[in-house]
Amino acid sequence: MLWNKCLTGLSKAELAPGQRLGEPRLIHITVEGSSGLTRERPWCLTMELRYQSTEQIYVKPVLADGETRIQ
C-alpha cells in the first residue's frame, strides 16, 4: 500500500512550483550502500514509482540531480 487511500493525483495543498492539480503523485525510494572489502566506494540508487492502475506501477531510475534517467 504505497499510495495512501489510493489518492494518486496531487491535491491543491501539495502543489510545488511548476506542478498542476491532478499530476501523478510520485514516490522516490533511495537505497545507499558501499562496495569493496573496506567499504570505501559508496553508492546510491533512487527509483521513482508512479501509480498506473490497481495492477500496474511504472518504475524508473532517478539521477543524483533529480532528473529521471528514462523518460
Backbone as a printed PyTorch tensor [residue, N CA C, xyz], in Angstrom:
tensor([[[  0.8430,  -1.1880,   0.0000],
         [  0.0000,   0.0000,   0.0000],
         [  0.8880,   1.2500,   0.0000]],

        [[  1.4350,   1.5640,  -1.1520],
         [  2.3140,   2.7250,  -1.2710],
         [  1.5410,   4.0350,  -1.3770]],

        [[  0.3200,   3.9830,  -1.9230],
         [ -0.4620,   5.2050,  -2.0930],
         [ -1.5570,   5.2360,  -1.0520]],

        [[ -1.5080,   6.2490,  -0.1930],
         [ -2.4520,   6.4010,   0.9080],
         [ -3.8580,   6.6460,   0.3760]],

        [[ -4.7880,   5.8200,   0.7710],
         [ -6.2000,   5.9510,   0.4030],
         [ -6.3910,   5.9920,  -1.1100]],

        [[ -5.4430,   5.4270,  -1.8560],
         [ -5.4990,   5.3530,  -3.3220],
         [ -5.6330,   6.7130,  -3.9950]],

        [[ -5.1490,   7.7730,  -3.3550],
         [ -5.1220,   9.0980,  -3.9590],
         [ -3.8190,   9.2230,  -4.7300]],

        [[ -3.8960,   9.1930,  -6.0470],
         [ -2.6850,   9.1470,  -6.8550],
         [ -2.3550,  10.4670,  -7.5380]],

        [[ -3.2570,  11.4390,  -7.5010],
         [ -3.0020,  12.7460,  -8.1070],
         [ -2.7320,  13.7890,  -7.0340]],

        [[ -1.9310,  14.7980,  -7.3970],
         [ -1.6010,  15.8610,  -6.4350],
         [ -2.8250,  16.7150,  -6.1180]],

        [[ -2.9710,  17.0480,  -4.8490],
         [ -4.0520,  17.9390,  -4.4250],
         [ -3.5410,  19.3800,  -4.4190]],

        [[ -4.4330,  20.3210,  -4.2640],
         [ -4.0670,  21.7360,  -4.2940],
         [ -3.0360,  22.0720,  -3.2110]],

        [[ -3.1600,  21.4750,  -2.0390],
         [ -2.2420,  21.7500,  -0.9300],
         [ -0.8380,  21.2020,  -1.1740]],

        [[ -0.6840,  20.2350,  -2.0690],
         [  0.6090,  19.6010,  -2.3120],
         [  1.3940,  20.2060,  -3.4740]],

        [[  0.8000,  21.1020,  -4.2150],
         [  1.4360,  21.6130,  -5.4330],
         [  2.7020,  22.3990,  -5.1440]],

        [[  3.7540,  22.0730,  -5.8930],
         [  5.0170,  22.8040,  -5.8530],
         [  5.0710,  23.6750,  -7.1130]],

        [[  5.9730,  24.6390,  -7.1670],
         [  6.0740,  25.4640,  -8.3700],
         [  6.2590,  24.6080,  -9.6270]],

        [[  5.4770,  24.8820, -10.6520],
         [  5.5580,  24.1570, -11.9090],
         [  4.6730,  22.9310, -11.9960]],

        [[  4.0020,  22.5660, -10.9070],
         [  3.1160,  21.4040, -10.9220],
         [  1.6730,  21.8490, -11.1120]],

        [[  0.8560,  20.9080, -11.6420],
         [ -0.5630,  21.1860, -11.8710],
         [ -1.4190,  20.2340, -11.0420]],

        [[ -2.5950,  20.6760, -10.7260],
         [ -3.5580,  19.8710,  -9.9860],
         [ -3.8220,  18.5670, -10.7300]],

        [[ -3.7600,  17.4510, -10.0390],
         [ -4.0390,  16.1520, -10.6290],
         [ -2.8430,  15.4490, -11.2350]],

        [[ -1.6810,  16.1050, -11.2790],
         [ -0.4850,  15.4220, -11.7800],
         [ -0.2180,  14.1990, -10.9110]],

        [[  0.4300,  13.1830, -11.4720],
         [  0.6800,  11.9710, -10.6840],
         [  1.5290,  12.2430,  -9.4490]],

        [[  1.1370,  11.6260,  -8.3490],
         [  1.9200,  11.6920,  -7.1150],
         [  3.0220,  10.6460,  -7.2430]],

        [[  4.2620,  11.0710,  -7.1450],
         [  5.4040,  10.1830,  -7.3240],
         [  6.0070,   9.7980,  -5.9790]],

        [[  6.5070,   8.5830,  -5.9070],
         [  7.1920,   8.1060,  -4.7110],
         [  8.6310,   7.8120,  -5.1030]],

        [[  9.5870,   8.3480,  -4.3300],
         [ 11.0030,   8.0720,  -4.5570],
         [ 11.5150,   7.2090,  -3.4120]],

        [[ 12.1840,   6.1190,  -3.7740],
         [ 12.7890,   5.2310,  -2.7920],
         [ 14.2850,   5.2170,  -3.0750]],

        [[ 15.0960,   5.5380,  -2.0560],
         [ 16.5440,   5.5970,  -2.2040],
         [ 17.2000,   4.5440,  -1.3290]],

        [[ 18.1670,   3.8360,  -1.9180],
         [ 18.9560,   2.8350,  -1.2070],
         [ 20.4090,   3.2730,  -1.2920]],

        [[ 21.1140,   3.2770,  -0.1560],
         [ 22.5250,   3.6560,  -0.1170],
         [ 23.3420,   2.4900,   0.4210]],

        [[ 24.5670,   2.3770,  -0.0600],
         [ 25.4370,   1.3160,   0.4080],
         [ 26.8740,   1.6110,   0.0400]],

        [[ 27.7390,   0.6210,   0.2000],
         [ 29.1420,   0.7660,  -0.1770],
         [ 29.6420,  -0.5680,  -0.7030]],

        [[ 30.7100,  -0.4880,  -1.5060],
         [ 31.2640,  -1.6800,  -2.1500],
         [ 32.7110,  -1.8710,  -1.7380]],

        [[ 33.2060,  -3.0360,  -1.9840],
         [ 34.6090,  -3.3220,  -1.7140],
         [ 34.8220,  -3.8730,  -0.3170]],

        [[ 35.9870,  -4.4440,  -0.1290],
         [ 36.3080,  -5.0490,   1.1620],
         [ 36.3660,  -4.0270,   2.2850]],

        [[ 36.8440,  -2.8140,   1.9800],
         [ 36.9580,  -1.7820,   3.0160],
         [ 35.7750,  -0.8270,   3.0110]],

        [[ 34.7960,  -1.1080,   2.1750],
         [ 33.5730,  -0.2940,   2.0780],
         [ 33.8820,   1.1740,   1.8030]],

        [[ 34.8520,   1.4050,   0.9370],
         [ 35.2490,   2.7780,   0.6470],
         [ 34.6520,   3.3240,  -0.6340]],

        [[ 33.8210,   2.5400,  -1.3250],
         [ 33.1860,   3.0140,  -2.5550],
         [ 31.6820,   3.1330,  -2.3310]],

        [[ 31.2240,   4.2620,  -1.8020],
         [ 29.7870,   4.4120,  -1.5440],
         [ 28.9890,   4.5280,  -2.8450]],

        [[ 27.7580,   4.0870,  -2.8120],
         [ 26.8610,   4.2090,  -3.9450],
         [ 25.4580,   4.5400,  -3.4460]],

        [[ 24.6390,   5.0270,  -4.3700],
         [ 23.2670,   5.4230,  -4.0450],
         [ 22.3940,   5.1380,  -5.2590]],

        [[ 21.2180,   4.5870,  -5.0490],
         [ 20.2760,   4.2920,  -6.1240],
         [ 18.8980,   4.7880,  -5.7130]],

        [[ 18.2970,   5.6260,  -6.5460],
         [ 16.9470,   6.1210,  -6.2930],
         [ 16.0380,   5.6560,  -7.4240]],

        [[ 14.8830,   5.1110,  -7.0550],
         [ 13.8930,   4.6840,  -8.0340],
         [ 12.6220,   5.4980,  -7.8290]],

        [[ 11.9940,   5.8790,  -8.9280],
         [ 10.7510,   6.6470,  -8.9020],
         [  9.5990,   5.7120,  -9.2470]],

        [[  8.5560,   5.7130,  -8.4220],
         [  7.3910,   4.8780,  -8.6520],
         [  6.1900,   5.7660,  -8.9690]],

        [[  5.4400,   5.3890, -10.0130],
         [  4.2370,   6.1420, -10.3980],
         [  3.0970,   5.1510, -10.6010]],

        [[  2.0120,   5.3930,  -9.8990],
         [  0.8220,   4.5470,  -9.9830],
         [  0.2100,   4.6400, -11.3690]],

        [[ -0.1390,   3.4950, -11.9530],
         [ -0.8150,   3.4860, -13.2430],
         [ -2.2180,   2.9100, -13.1140]],

        [[ -2.3630,   1.8000, -12.4100],
         [ -3.6700,   1.1810, -12.1950],
         [ -3.5640,   0.2910, -10.9620]],

        [[ -4.6460,  -0.3730, -10.6180],
         [ -4.6250,  -1.2370,  -9.4410],
         [ -3.6820,  -2.4250,  -9.6090]],

        [[ -3.2940,  -2.7240, -10.8370],
         [ -2.4170,  -3.8580, -11.0990],
         [ -1.0650,  -3.4690, -11.6820]],

        [[ -0.7950,  -2.1740, -11.8350],
         [  0.4490,  -1.7840, -12.5020],
         [  0.9870,  -0.4660, -11.9560]],

        [[  2.3250,  -0.4190, -11.7840],
         [  3.0230,   0.8300, -11.4820],
         [  4.2050,   0.9370, -12.4420]],

        [[  4.6370,   2.1630, -12.6970],
         [  5.8310,   2.3890, -13.5020],
         [  6.9820,   2.7140, -12.5560]],

        [[  8.1510,   2.1210, -12.8240],
         [  9.3360,   2.3430, -12.0040],
         [ 10.4810,   2.7250, -12.9320]],

        [[ 11.2160,   3.7970, -12.5670],
         [ 12.3820,   4.1800, -13.3540],
         [ 13.4390,   4.7830, -12.4440]],

        [[ 14.7170,   4.6350, -12.8160],
         [ 15.8080,   5.1850, -12.0010],
         [ 15.8410,   6.7020, -12.0890]],

        [[ 16.3330,   7.3370, -11.0240],
         [ 16.4480,   8.7890, -10.9580],
         [ 17.9230,   9.1370, -10.7780]],

        [[ 18.4120,  10.1030, -11.5500],
         [ 19.7890,  10.5550, -11.4190],
         [ 19.9690,  11.3410, -10.1300]],

        [[ 21.2050,  11.5490,  -9.7160],
         [ 21.5040,  12.2520,  -8.4670],
         [ 20.9470,  13.6750,  -8.4500]],

        [[ 20.8590,  14.3250,  -9.6070],
         [ 20.3630,  15.7020,  -9.6450],
         [ 18.8410,  15.7780,  -9.6910]],

        [[ 18.1600,  14.6170,  -9.5870],
         [ 16.7120,  14.5910,  -9.5570],
         [ 16.0520,  14.3370, -10.9000]],

        [[ 16.8290,  14.3360, -11.9860],
         [ 16.2820,  14.0670, -13.3080],
         [ 16.1400,  12.5610, -13.4930]],

        [[ 15.0800,  12.1250, -14.1600],
         [ 14.9140,  10.7050, -14.4290],
         [ 15.8150,  10.2860, -15.5680]],

        [[ 16.3290,   9.0890, -15.4760],
         [ 17.2450,   8.5540, -16.4860],
         [ 16.4860,   8.1860, -17.7440]],

        [[ 15.2710,   7.6420, -17.6380],
         [ 14.4840,   7.1890, -18.7800],
         [ 13.1800,   7.9740, -18.7870]],

        [[ 12.8520,   8.5490, -19.8940],
         [ 11.6080,   9.3370, -19.9970],
         [ 10.5280,   8.5530, -20.6880]]])
